[in-house]
Amino acid sequence: MPAVLVTHADQPLGRRVVKRLYHDPAVQHLLALGAGPAPRSFDRFLAESPPRLRYARVDLARHRPVSDLFHSERVRDAGIDTLVHVPRHGAGDDGAPVAAGLPLRVAEARIVLSHALAAGSIRTLIAIGSAFVYRLAPGNANRVTEDSELFLDPSAPVEFRTWLDCDMLFHAEVGHPRLRVVLLRVPTVVAAGGTVYLNPALEGAPRPCLRPLGFDPLCALVSDQDLARGVQAAVHRPVRGVFNLAGREALPLSTLARWTGRPSLPLPGPLLRLLGLALRGRGEAALDGPQLRYGMLLDTTRAARELGFAPGYRVGLARAGDGRLRLETSPA
């Protein structure tokens, strides 16, 4: 039975993955990593004797703490053989902050990958990546497969370049003779309560959703529950490679913004570019990427065929306790 280490378990998507794997009887042990204290929702799991779940605080952007962890009795005693890398996400995380001259997201991916390659006990690495790495043609008719062209453009905004850098790091190791590498490319992730993650237009500091005038790109969606189910499938299936993971729903960016409580404000292209430059100077997300102009849907045929994955949750509108309609996830 696999013993799994999950990174960024103190953030919402990491917590969801940990809980999904904790309730999987085929997972022997879990080690959850986070930058802060253990989430309160883990208290019951951590109090069990003997505990199947352990928690450790570690700075994933620094080699020494990660090295100490991988060589610790905690990892050795748990028999960790599978590593799930959940990327940084949430408010204020747009890929701009740096560590050792690199965006934090890239620095962490490099360090996690290097230690997974060096640790002979790690047999499987599952990394969550972004579907925003694909090059998009004008319009909303983009249906991308895992073999579609990537947005390899030096003029790409920094947020997209960080996802590309991480993607290429993991993708380069797919054929490794010892380490089984699975890269899950996911679109906009919707969690319970309508919170949105991994969308450069909607994640980060709360502000209106600015987009180019005349464009309203279609956004593919996946629920956090289905993301965790996809990770669970990758833990158990003896497959490797890149897989698109998405739900059945897609929404225009303006609708997605409105349903998450953000007004959508279309602006002329030149004004948007100037405003984007000013925001980037403050370390905030760009506003002029192609994903804010052109929409996409993900072809998930490979995930269905090799991972056995099919969306089990739907994303739609639900009425909150105060009577307002909001974005929500529910079992299909």
N, C-alpha and C positions, 0 to 999 in steps of 0.2 A: 504494500500500500504506500502511496506517495506521502512524503512529508514536505510541506510547502512553506516557503517564506514569501511574504507579501509586503511590498514597499508602499510607503505613504498610506499606511492603514489608519492614520489619524485623520485623513481627509475623506470626504463623503464616498467617493467611488471605491477607495481602498477599504473602507468599512463594509461596504456592500459586498465586495469580493470575499473578505474574510468571513462574514456571516454565512455566505453561500457555501463556502468550503467547510466551515465549522459543522454545518448540519449535513455534510456529506459523509456517511459512515465509511466510505472507501478512502477517506483522507485520514492518515494516522496521526500526524502532528501538524500544528500550525505555529509559525513564528511571525508575528506582525511587527513591522518597523514603522516608526513615526518620528517626526521632529519634536513633537510635544508630548504631553502626558497621554496615557492610554485613554481612549474614549470611554465615557461612562457606560455606554452600551456593551462594553466588553467585561464589565465587572463580574457578571454572573459566570461568564466563561472562565475568567482568570481565577475565580474562587474555587473551581472544582478541584478535587484531589483524587488522583493525580491530574494536573491540568493538561488538556490537549492543546490549549492555546497559551502561548507566552508572548510577552510584549517587550520590545526594547526601543529605547530612544537612540537615534543615530543621525548624524548629518551626512546625507548621501552625497553631498557635493565635495566631501573631503576624503582623500584616500585613507589616511591613518585610521579614523574611526571605523570605516567600512572594513578595512583590513583586520583590525582588532576583532570586529564582530565575526568575520568569516573564520578566524582562527580560534574562536572562543569555544569553551566547553558547551555553551548554550546551543550553538549550531551543531557541534559534534554530537552531543547527547541526543538532540532531536532527530538526528539522521537526515537532515535536510537534503533532498535530492531534486527539488523543483523550486524554481524562483519565478515569481510573478511580479513583473515590474509595472506598477501603476504610476503614470507620470504625475508630476505636480499639476494641480488644478485648483480651481476655486477663485474667490475674490482676490484681486490684486496680483494674480499670477498670469502674466501675458508673455512670459519668455524673455522679457527684457533684462531683469536683474542678472548680474553676472557673478561668477566665481572663478578665480584664476583666469580671467579674461574670456570666459565662455558663458553663454546664457546658462542659467542654473539647470534648465531642463536637459541641455546637451551635456553639461558637466556630470550630472547624475547618471545619465544613460551611459556615458563612457566608463565611469567608475564601476557601475553595477555590471556592465558587460565584461569588463576586464577581470573582475573578481569571479564572475561565473565561469569564464574561460579558464582561469587559473585553478579553480577549485575542482579537483578531480571527482569530488562527491556529487557535484551538481550535474545532473543528466538532462534536465529540461529547463529552458528559459522561455517564458511567455511574456511578451511585451505588448502593451497597449499603445498603439500609435494613432495617427490622425488620418482621416480620409481627405483632409484639406491639402494633402501633398500632391493630389492629382492636378494635371494641367487641364483647364476647362476651356472649351470652345464657346464662343458667344451664344447666348440663348439658355434655355432651360432643358434642352434635350440631351444633356450629357448623362449617359448611363455607363459608368466606369467599371471595368473589371480589374482584377489584380495585376493584369498585364498592361493596363493603360499607361500612357506617358505621364511622367511626373513633372511637376512645376519647377524644373531646374533652371532658374533664372536668377542671375546675380542681383537683379533689381527688385527681387521679391521682398516684401516687408519682412522684418526680422522675425515676427511671430511664425510666419510660414517657413522661413529658413530653419528655425529651431526644430520644427517638426520634420522637415526634410533631413536635417543632419541626423536626428535620432533614427529616422526610418532607415537611412542608408547604413548606419552603424549596425543595426540589428539584421537588416536584410543581407548584409555582406557575410554574415555567419550562418545563413540558412543551410549551407552545405557542409557545416563543420562535422568531422567524422565522429566526434564523441558527444557534443552538445546538441540536443534537439531544440531548435529555435522556431518558435511560432510567433509571428507578428500579426496582431489583430488591428486592422485599420477601421476606426469607428467614426461616424459622423457626429453631429450634435447629440449629446447625451442628455436625456430628460430624467430627472429624479423625482421621487414623490414630493408633492407640494409644488411642482412646476419649476423647480430650479434647473437651470441649464448649465452644462459644462462642456468644455472642449469646443466651443464655438468662438472664434476670435472677435466676432462682432458683438457678442452678448456677454462674454465672460470678462471679469475684471471689475473695475470701479463702476458703481451704478451711474449711468448717464443715458441720455436718449440714444437710440440706435440710429446712427447716421449712415446713409447709403447714397450712392450716386443717383442723381435725378434720372428717372426713366428706367431704372432697373429695380427689380424685386426678385432676387434669386430664390429658387426652390431649394429648401434645406431638407436633406434626408435626416431621419431621427432614429434613435434607438433608446430604449429605456435602460436605466441603470440595472434593473433586474435582469434584462436580457444580456447586458454586457457581462454581468457576473456569471450567467449561465453559459455564455460563450467561453469564458475563462475556464469554467469547470469542465466543459467538454474538451478543451485543449489540454487540460491536465491529464485526462484519462485516455484520450485517443492517441495512438502512436503515429501522429502525423507531424509534418514540419512544413514551413513555408509561410506565405502571406495569405491572409483571409480577410475579405470584407465582411463586416458584421453590422447589420442594420435591421431596423424594424420595418413594418409595412407602411408606415405613414411618412408623409413629407408635407411641409408647410412653406408658404412664401415667407421670406424673412420678415416682412412687415407684420404678418399675422403672428409669427412666433414671438416677435418683440412685444406686440400688444398683449398677447396672452401671458407673457411673463412680467407684465407691469411696466414696460418701457415704451415710451412713445417712439414711433418711427418717423424720422425726419429726413426726407430726401433733399440733397443739396447739389448745386451745379458742380461738375467735376473739378474745375480749377479751385473753387473755394474749398472743396473737400480735401484736395491734395495739400493745400496750404494749412488747413486745420490739422490734417494728419501729421504733417511735419512738426507742427507745434506740440502735438500730443506725444509724438515719439521722443521729442526732446525732454519730456517729463517722464519718460519710461512707460508710457501707456500704449495701448494697442493701436496698430495702423488702421486707417479707414479707407485705403485705396487698393486693397488686394482684389484679384479677380474673383475670389469667392464672394465678394460683396456685389458683384455684377452678374455673374453667371451661376446658374443652379446645377445641381447634380443629384442623381440617384445612384445607389450602389447595387451592382450585380452581386448577389450573395450565393450564386449557384455552387461555388466551390465550398463554402462553409456548410451548405446543406448536404452536399455529397460526401465530404471527407470528415467534417466535424459532427455531422448529424444535427446541425443547428437549425432550428426554425423559431421565429419570434413567438414568445409565449405571453407577451404583454403588449397592450395597445397604448398609444399616446393620444389623448383627446381632451375635451373640456369636461370639467366637473364643477359642481357648485360647492364653494367653500362654506364654512360655518357662518360667515357673515352674509351669505347669500350671493356673493360675487362669483362669476365664472372664472376659472383659472385653468391653466394647463395642468394635467394630472396623468399619472400612469395607473393602469389596472390590468388584472389578468385578462387575456383575450377570451 
